[in-house]
């Protein structure tokens, strides 16, 4: 019926810091041509990725859709700019809830 193309992620950051954050997290590269227009985080195949879209308003509520990642190095995500919102084990949680530099939530699964 349809094929996944990309995930659109809004940001109020005109410098596209969010694209620069997500590129190494998902093993891709950021393409930022003009901060007034969407930046792209291209995956390995460059056929799918994340479109980082500038919007005028800041994030104010919890995301309805979020990214899940698997990592062996949670500390590296935090050192890269992620903020821990809820730690693995908190209330039986089997993953860690983090936020990117613009506040978009994502979950990190560790073994």
Residue pairs with C-beta under 8 A, 6 or more apart in sequence:
4 48
5 48
6 40
6 48
6 49
6 50
6 51
7 49
7 50
7 51
7 65
7 67
8 38
8 50
8 51
8 53
9 18
9 22
9 50
9 51
9 52
9 53
9 104
10 53
10 54
10 55
10 59
11 17
11 18
11 52
11 53
11 54
11 55
11 102
11 104
12 54
12 55
12 56
12 57
12 58
12 59
12 102
13 54
13 101
13 102
14 35
14 36
14 54
15 35
16 30
16 32
16 35
16 39
16 52
16 54
17 81
17 101
17 102
18 39
18 52
18 100
18 101
18 102
18 104
19 30
19 31
19 32
19 39
19 40
19 41
19 50
19 52
20 30
20 32
21 80
21 81
21 82
21 100
21 101
22 28
22 30
22 41
22 50
22 52
22 100
23 29
23 30
23 41
24 80
25 69
25 77
25 80
26 41
26 43
26 49
26 50
26 67
26 69
27 43
27 44
28 41
28 42
28 43
28 44
28 49
28 50
29 41
29 42
30 39
30 40
30 41
31 39
31 40
31 41
31 42
32 39
33 39
35 54
36 54
37 54
38 51
38 52
38 53
38 54
39 51
39 52
40 49
40 50
40 51
40 52
41 49
41 50
41 51
41 52
42 49
43 49
50 67
58 103
59 102
59 103
59 104
62 105
63 104
63 105
66 104
66 105
66 106
66 107
67 104
67 106
67 107
68 95
68 106
68 107
68 108
68 109
69 77
69 106
69 107
69 108
69 109
70 108
70 109
70 110
71 77
71 108
71 109
71 110
72 110
72 111
74 96
74 108
74 110
77 98
77 108
78 84
78 98
81 100
81 101
82 98
82 99
82 100
82 106
82 108
83 98
83 99
84 96
84 97
84 98
85 97
85 98
85 99
85 105
86 93
86 96
86 97
87 93
87 96
88 94
88 95
88 96
88 110
94 109
95 107
95 108
95 109
95 110
96 107
96 108
96 110
97 105
97 106
97 107
98 105
98 106
98 107
98 108
99 105
99 106
100 106
